[in-house]
Amino acid sequence: MKKHCYKLLSAVVLLVVAGYAHAAGPAGPGVSVDPLPTEKYLENLQQLTFGGQNAEAYFSYDGNQLIFQSTRDDLECDAIFRMNADGSDVRQVSSGQGVTTCAFIAPDNRSIIYASTHLQHRQCPPKPDYSKGYVWPLHAAYDIFKAGPEGENPQRLTDSPSYDAEAVFSPKGDRIVFTSLRSGDLELYLMKPDGSEVEQLTDEPGYDGGAFFSLDGEWVVWRASRPSGEALKDYQSLLKQGLIRPGQLELFIMNLTERKPVQLTDNRAANFGPYWHPDGKHIIFSSNMHDPKGRNFDLYLINIDSRKIERITHYEGFDGFPMFSHDGRKLVFASNRLGKVEGETNVFIADFVRSSD
């Protein structure tokens, strides 16, 4: 896995692409494709990007726009892009300097946030040392920036000598949740949209990240590792080197009044990219639970009360980074399906037609 944000996007390069035909299309309005016969909750599936590595596409509050990260054309690492929700009017909204990740649009559409290394490193950072196994880099140069809706006048919100990233707005627009290594461990934090009033939310050893707010802004959902014994020693040793080894990740939720973490999953798989359904009762996420030692990630929906899990996608490869529009009618996600080359990742959008239980 790679980012978010922590960073599944580099891992998707390694995924095996299923061999069925690509629906060719320009880098403009989306092209209709067929969901798999078992993907009964997806209708009007469309491919919105074509070529390169495109992921972490998130809706504007009104559902008309998407912001995403992409390595394409002559870019050597991720930059931030926006486009209409039909795939038209694709434009880059970050400078192209350094590496960027985890972008989100403010509910009033008057600003965007994303993480970038450009203040310290204008070039793309080197790849991590895989002699240590499969690891993700936690660039200390990442800080969170707020800019105008098209990326104008970026202003720094965080200023710590460690990793700050994975930031999203509350649907109310009053808070940002993000992940930071500033305490020496990867924890969740809240701050005001201007970067003030920073509060730490989690404090258990292990990775806490990739958080999203519920539609009412009262809850967050996130992914976390809880290593112990030798696994904890390995985790802490890698953190000192600015690295993390992906593995078992479980989903947690927290009411922001009570602030008591509640664990949702316990399947010892890699569960990530959780996002709330607007009904507040369900969460969609990506997991390899049907292939826990492999790279076949699909989308699943969990009922937070009954813990009942339904499988949403069935592609033999990577499906991840799902997000519902705020009316629950649209689902956007990233997938290796229909890639022209092995590991190509594109953004897809569909009508979500499942009735709530």
Buried (B, 14 or more C-beta within 10 A) or exposed (E): BBBBBBBBBBBBBEBBBEEEEBBEBEBBBBBEBEBBEEBEBBEBBBBBBBBBBBBBBBBBBEBEBBBBBBBBEEBEBBBBBBBBBBBEEBEBBBBBBBBBBBBBBBBEEEBBBBBBBBBEBEEBBEEBEEEEEEBBBBBBBBBBBBBEBEBEEBEEBBEBEBBBBBBBBBBEBEBBBBBBBBEEBBBBBBBEBEBEEBEEBBEEBBBBBBBBBBBEBBBBBBBBBBBEEEBBEBBBEBBEEBBBBBBBBBBBBBEBEEEEBEEBBEBEBBBBBBBBBBEEBBBBBBBBBBBEEEBBBBBBBBBBEEEEBBBBBBBBBBBBBBBBBBEBEBBBBBBBBBBEEEBBBBBBBBBBEBEEE
